[in-house]
Amino acid sequence: MIRFTEMFSVLAVSLGLASQAVAGQGNNLPPGPHFMLNVIAFNAGNCPAGDFTDSNRHMIAVQANFTPDGSGILDTTQAGADKNLIIKTNTIKLTEGSDIQVIDGNACDKGGAELMLPADPFVCDADGDGAIDANRVNDPACVGENLQFQEYRVFLRLVGRLGTGIGVTTCADENTVDVNGDGVIDDTVICSTENVVRVRGAGSKFEDVTRQLLTICVDTDGNGTCDARYGIFDPALEDAFWQWNTAGKAHAQLVFVPLPD
């Protein structure tokens, strides 16, 4: 079986990923092999046709000027909605697998896209003693920003037209645990208190968004702040997805970079 870090090297050769073309040029992206995914917004009525299910695909289509409630507020989510009734446009379902693959690349005007990702466990200084607690993997007490991921990191930048923007929030549903502390385990969508809201400016550089995109930080007491953090594939959760809101025809680049052993 190919190890996860080896998989990146294989992809870099077999798919011709241009890691050196975008890394190491002052744009904050670490050098080395990586997987690049483009998320590109199209105007409603001009969405590309098809599901884009070929395994070598590196693009997901979303709809421009979209938020699920039509407000235009980029950090709007579908938190509190029944997971069976959510608006699927501009959602990207996250499925656990052994490699990175676009399973369905069209979220523009149909039933959402789907992206396969490997799990990425995290550790942190959960007890505040100044040392990383390597034995506390995926600990819900890791609510701060000092997370150490064990497999890969995710970087993001906007390219294309100035003034376009995105708002990305990671959401999921409860599976085996009352994650949000409301006393029941149900089909209500839970969204992270953290998100990525960016507007395209000049000189856009890659930023590390691993924490926002691969974990869900949950408010359990209704005060608006995070009390517990879960990985997107934690057994306590199911059906994780990215709510991908847009302002204009935004073009985002996501780069997945493996961590050294």
NUNU-47512 format. One record per residue (C-alpha): residue number from 1; residue in one letter; x, y, z. Coordinates in Angstrom, 3 decimals. Layout:
N
> NUM / A / X / Y / Z
...
***
This chain:
261
> 1 / M / 0.000 / 0.000 / 0.000
> 2 / I / 1.306 / 3.469 / -0.885
> 3 / R / 1.819 / 5.721 / 2.133
> 4 / F / 0.054 / 9.062 / 2.088
> 5 / T / 3.281 / 11.060 / 1.680
> 6 / E / 4.400 / 8.695 / -1.081
> 7 / M / 1.085 / 9.238 / -2.837
> 8 / F / 1.928 / 12.931 / -3.271
> 9 / S / 5.240 / 12.085 / -4.922
> 10 / V / 3.513 / 9.665 / -7.293
> 11 / L / 0.925 / 12.292 / -8.180
> 12 / A / 3.587 / 14.895 / -8.781
> 13 / V / 5.200 / 12.674 / -11.404
> 14 / S / 2.217 / 10.959 / -13.000
> 15 / L / -0.012 / 14.025 / -13.215
> 16 / G / 2.687 / 16.578 / -13.809
> 17 / L / 1.658 / 18.829 / -10.927
> 18 / A / 3.580 / 22.080 / -11.201
> 19 / S / 4.751 / 22.334 / -7.606
> 20 / Q / 7.897 / 24.216 / -8.476
> 21 / A / 5.932 / 26.700 / -10.593
> 22 / V / 3.960 / 28.011 / -7.647
> 23 / A / 6.121 / 27.154 / -4.637
> 24 / G / 9.150 / 28.952 / -3.297
> 25 / Q / 8.480 / 32.261 / -5.063
> 26 / G / 7.582 / 34.425 / -2.074
> 27 / N / 3.932 / 33.358 / -2.041
> 28 / N / 4.101 / 31.494 / 1.315
> 29 / L / 3.648 / 28.040 / -0.199
> 30 / P / 6.161 / 25.412 / 1.013
> 31 / P / 8.251 / 23.772 / -1.717
> 32 / G / 7.871 / 20.159 / -2.717
> 33 / P / 5.209 / 17.935 / -4.287
> 34 / H / 1.606 / 18.809 / -3.655
> 35 / F / -1.939 / 18.469 / -4.965
> 36 / M / -3.574 / 21.644 / -6.311
> 37 / L / -7.360 / 22.043 / -6.532
> 38 / N / -9.009 / 25.010 / -8.255
> 39 / V / -12.474 / 26.059 / -7.076
> 40 / I / -13.909 / 28.350 / -9.757
> 41 / A / -17.185 / 30.280 / -9.677
> 42 / F / -19.421 / 30.636 / -12.754
> 43 / N / -22.385 / 32.935 / -13.252
> 44 / A / -25.788 / 31.331 / -12.706
> 45 / G / -27.149 / 30.220 / -16.078
> 46 / N / -23.628 / 29.668 / -17.360
> 47 / C / -22.691 / 26.714 / -15.177
> 48 / P / -20.690 / 23.968 / -16.896
> 49 / A / -22.614 / 20.788 / -17.661
> 50 / G / -21.818 / 17.372 / -16.261
> 51 / D / -20.644 / 15.859 / -12.994
> 52 / F / -16.883 / 16.036 / -13.664
> 53 / T / -16.287 / 12.624 / -12.153
> 54 / D / -13.003 / 11.708 / -13.848
> 55 / S / -10.398 / 10.799 / -11.230
> 56 / N / -7.653 / 13.078 / -12.552
> 57 / R / -9.719 / 16.230 / -12.208
> 58 / H / -8.303 / 19.222 / -10.319
> 59 / M / -11.262 / 21.625 / -10.518
> 60 / I / -14.589 / 22.092 / -8.769
> 61 / A / -17.206 / 24.443 / -10.213
> 62 / V / -19.353 / 26.572 / -7.888
> 63 / Q / -21.877 / 29.330 / -8.510
> 64 / A / -20.882 / 33.007 / -8.461
> 65 / N / -22.579 / 35.505 / -6.122
> 66 / F / -24.048 / 32.733 / -3.998
> 67 / T / -24.972 / 32.409 / -0.342
> 68 / P / -27.581 / 29.857 / 0.805
> 69 / D / -29.946 / 32.548 / 2.118
> 70 / G / -29.349 / 35.046 / -0.686
> 71 / S / -27.993 / 37.645 / 1.727
> 72 / G / -24.586 / 37.984 / 0.104
> 73 / I / -22.935 / 37.705 / 3.531
> 74 / L / -19.960 / 35.454 / 2.935
> 75 / D / -19.903 / 33.724 / 6.321
> 76 / T / -23.556 / 32.656 / 6.068
> 77 / T / -24.077 / 28.938 / 6.721
> 78 / Q / -26.916 / 26.411 / 6.877
> 79 / A / -26.356 / 25.683 / 10.566
> 80 / G / -29.557 / 24.524 / 12.233
> 81 / A / -31.101 / 23.191 / 9.029
> 82 / D / -32.181 / 19.581 / 8.617
> 83 / K / -29.274 / 17.897 / 6.818
> 84 / N / -31.751 / 16.191 / 4.497
> 85 / L / -33.167 / 19.541 / 3.362
> 86 / I / -30.075 / 21.689 / 2.875
> 87 / I / -29.414 / 23.602 / -0.338
> 88 / K / -26.753 / 21.565 / -2.121
> 89 / T / -25.562 / 24.287 / -4.507
> 90 / N / -22.056 / 25.416 / -3.463
> 91 / T / -21.594 / 22.587 / -0.999
> 92 / I / -18.574 / 20.301 / -1.270
> 93 / K / -19.106 / 16.988 / 0.509
> 94 / L / -15.973 / 15.611 / 2.187
> 95 / T / -15.429 / 11.848 / 1.988
> 96 / E / -12.613 / 9.996 / 3.733
> 97 / G / -10.279 / 7.986 / 1.521
> 98 / S / -6.676 / 6.970 / 0.949
> 99 / D / -5.836 / 9.793 / -1.454
> 100 / I / -7.119 / 13.114 / -2.800
> 101 / Q / -9.664 / 12.845 / -5.582
> 102 / V / -12.492 / 14.940 / -6.984
> 103 / I / -15.399 / 12.506 / -6.968
> 104 / D / -17.938 / 15.025 / -8.300
> 105 / G / -16.602 / 18.371 / -9.464
> 106 / N / -19.818 / 20.319 / -10.088
> 107 / A / -21.562 / 22.256 / -7.303
> 108 / C / -22.651 / 25.104 / -9.580
> 109 / D / -26.307 / 24.338 / -10.272
> 110 / K / -26.909 / 20.764 / -9.119
> 111 / G / -26.629 / 18.489 / -6.104
> 112 / G / -23.289 / 19.564 / -4.703
> 113 / A / -19.718 / 18.464 / -5.340
> 114 / E / -17.762 / 15.741 / -3.538
> 115 / L / -14.077 / 15.610 / -2.629
> 116 / M / -12.184 / 12.626 / -1.215
> 117 / L / -9.514 / 13.454 / 1.377
> 118 / P / -7.347 / 11.378 / 3.708
> 119 / A / -7.785 / 11.850 / 7.443
> 120 / D / -5.409 / 14.380 / 9.023
> 121 / P / -5.176 / 13.841 / 12.823
> 122 / F / -4.122 / 16.759 / 15.018
> 123 / V / -2.539 / 17.248 / 18.430
> 124 / C / -2.024 / 20.355 / 20.559
> 125 / D / -1.076 / 21.633 / 23.998
> 126 / A / -4.475 / 20.651 / 25.365
> 127 / D / -3.566 / 20.928 / 29.046
> 128 / G / -1.710 / 24.236 / 28.784
> 129 / D / 1.636 / 23.001 / 30.105
> 130 / G / 3.552 / 24.380 / 27.129
> 131 / A / 4.186 / 20.975 / 25.551
> 132 / I / 2.433 / 19.317 / 22.628
> 133 / D / 0.460 / 16.329 / 23.906
> 134 / A / 1.320 / 13.693 / 21.324
> 135 / N / -0.847 / 11.124 / 23.087
> 136 / R / -3.997 / 13.246 / 22.816
> 137 / V / -4.786 / 12.807 / 19.133
> 138 / N / -7.926 / 14.574 / 17.870
> 139 / D / -8.596 / 15.821 / 21.407
> 140 / P / -11.758 / 18.020 / 21.531
> 141 / A / -9.886 / 20.171 / 24.084
> 142 / C / -7.717 / 21.510 / 21.222
> 143 / V / -9.821 / 24.630 / 20.778
> 144 / G / -6.945 / 27.080 / 20.215
> 145 / E / -4.944 / 27.763 / 17.094
> 146 / N / -1.760 / 25.920 / 18.109
> 147 / L / -2.596 / 22.716 / 16.281
> 148 / Q / -0.060 / 20.305 / 14.849
> 149 / F / -1.464 / 18.237 / 11.983
> 150 / Q / 0.150 / 14.884 / 11.300
> 151 / E / -0.315 / 14.165 / 7.579
> 152 / Y / -0.732 / 17.316 / 5.493
> 153 / R / -1.614 / 21.002 / 5.534
> 154 / V / -3.961 / 22.979 / 3.299
> 155 / F / -3.090 / 26.365 / 1.811
> 156 / L / -5.427 / 28.754 / -0.022
> 157 / R / -5.188 / 31.885 / -2.125
> 158 / L / -7.490 / 33.799 / -4.456
> 159 / V / -6.453 / 34.499 / -8.025
> 160 / G / -8.304 / 36.156 / -10.893
> 161 / R / -10.429 / 39.274 / -10.736
> 162 / L / -9.782 / 41.811 / -7.967
> 163 / G / -12.667 / 42.284 / -5.530
> 164 / T / -14.080 / 38.776 / -5.900
> 165 / G / -14.395 / 36.826 / -2.670
> 166 / I / -15.184 / 33.583 / -0.896
> 167 / G / -16.554 / 32.516 / 2.458
> 168 / V / -15.881 / 28.896 / 3.407
> 169 / T / -17.220 / 27.204 / 6.535
> 170 / T / -16.883 / 23.535 / 7.469
> 171 / C / -20.100 / 21.850 / 8.591
> 172 / A / -21.290 / 18.348 / 9.512
> 173 / D / -23.983 / 16.406 / 11.337
> 174 / E / -23.912 / 14.567 / 14.647
> 175 / N / -23.304 / 10.840 / 14.439
> 176 / T / -22.718 / 9.219 / 17.839
> 177 / V / -22.221 / 12.152 / 20.235
> 178 / D / -24.263 / 15.205 / 21.246
> 179 / V / -21.603 / 17.455 / 19.747
> 180 / N / -23.394 / 20.800 / 20.073
> 181 / G / -24.684 / 20.189 / 23.601
> 182 / D / -28.392 / 20.605 / 22.855
> 183 / G / -29.291 / 17.331 / 24.575
> 184 / V / -30.139 / 15.319 / 21.464
> 185 / I / -28.360 / 13.583 / 18.609
> 186 / D / -30.269 / 14.567 / 15.478
> 187 / D / -29.978 / 15.519 / 11.812
> 188 / T / -29.390 / 19.221 / 12.435
> 189 / V / -26.434 / 20.728 / 10.585
> 190 / I / -23.596 / 21.952 / 12.812
> 191 / C / -21.090 / 24.477 / 11.448
> 192 / S / -17.732 / 25.548 / 12.766
> 193 / T / -17.302 / 28.842 / 14.592
> 194 / E / -14.223 / 29.339 / 12.358
> 195 / N / -14.231 / 30.092 / 8.642
> 196 / V / -12.201 / 31.467 / 5.765
> 197 / V / -13.505 / 34.777 / 4.386
> 198 / R / -11.232 / 36.353 / 1.788
> 199 / V / -11.499 / 39.067 / -0.899
> 200 / R / -9.078 / 39.093 / -3.821
> 201 / G / -6.523 / 41.844 / -3.586
> 202 / A / -3.262 / 42.600 / -5.325
> 203 / G / -0.374 / 40.283 / -4.530
> 204 / S / -2.492 / 37.452 / -3.148
> 205 / K / -0.407 / 34.880 / -1.242
> 206 / F / -1.167 / 31.422 / 0.043
> 207 / E / -2.410 / 31.160 / 3.635
> 208 / D / -2.557 / 28.090 / 5.854
> 209 / V / -6.244 / 27.217 / 6.304
> 210 / T / -5.858 / 23.654 / 7.576
> 211 / R / -7.527 / 24.405 / 10.895
> 212 / Q / -10.575 / 26.049 / 9.316
> 213 / L / -11.111 / 23.464 / 6.557
> 214 / L / -10.202 / 20.168 / 8.238
> 215 / T / -11.697 / 20.674 / 11.703
> 216 / I / -15.009 / 21.855 / 13.137
> 217 / C / -14.848 / 24.029 / 16.252
> 218 / V / -18.203 / 23.770 / 18.011
> 219 / D / -20.032 / 26.194 / 20.291
> 220 / T / -21.669 / 23.979 / 22.936
> 221 / D / -23.120 / 26.616 / 25.274
> 222 / G / -24.526 / 29.218 / 22.866
> 223 / N / -22.080 / 32.017 / 23.649
> 224 / G / -20.664 / 32.133 / 20.131
> 225 / T / -17.201 / 30.811 / 20.993
> 226 / C / -15.629 / 27.416 / 20.387
> 227 / D / -15.708 / 24.861 / 23.205
> 228 / A / -14.676 / 21.647 / 21.425
> 229 / R / -12.833 / 20.795 / 18.205
> 230 / Y / -13.386 / 17.743 / 16.023
> 231 / G / -11.688 / 16.551 / 12.856
> 232 / I / -13.959 / 16.349 / 9.813
> 233 / F / -13.823 / 12.551 / 9.902
> 234 / D / -14.156 / 12.167 / 13.662
> 235 / P / -16.545 / 9.288 / 14.532
> 236 / A / -18.682 / 11.773 / 16.459
> 237 / L / -19.579 / 13.450 / 13.150
> 238 / E / -20.874 / 12.412 / 9.743
> 239 / D / -21.522 / 13.967 / 6.338
> 240 / A / -18.964 / 16.770 / 6.637
> 241 / F / -19.039 / 19.428 / 3.898
> 242 / W / -17.692 / 22.861 / 2.987
> 243 / Q / -20.233 / 25.641 / 2.533
> 244 / W / -18.534 / 27.570 / -0.278
> 245 / N / -20.042 / 31.060 / -0.608
> 246 / T / -18.941 / 33.464 / -3.321
> 247 / A / -18.880 / 37.127 / -4.263
> 248 / G / -18.420 / 37.468 / -8.007
> 249 / K / -16.630 / 34.924 / -10.166
> 250 / A / -14.098 / 34.016 / -7.494
> 251 / H / -11.258 / 31.639 / -8.296
> 252 / A / -9.609 / 29.960 / -5.312
> 253 / Q / -6.589 / 27.688 / -5.361
> 254 / L / -6.305 / 25.036 / -2.635
> 255 / V / -2.971 / 23.314 / -2.239
> 256 / F / -2.525 / 20.169 / -0.125
> 257 / V / 1.066 / 19.788 / 1.090
> 258 / P / 2.284 / 16.582 / 2.800
> 259 / L / 4.168 / 16.863 / 6.068
> 260 / P / 7.559 / 15.181 / 6.448
> 261 / D / 7.724 / 11.975 / 8.478
***
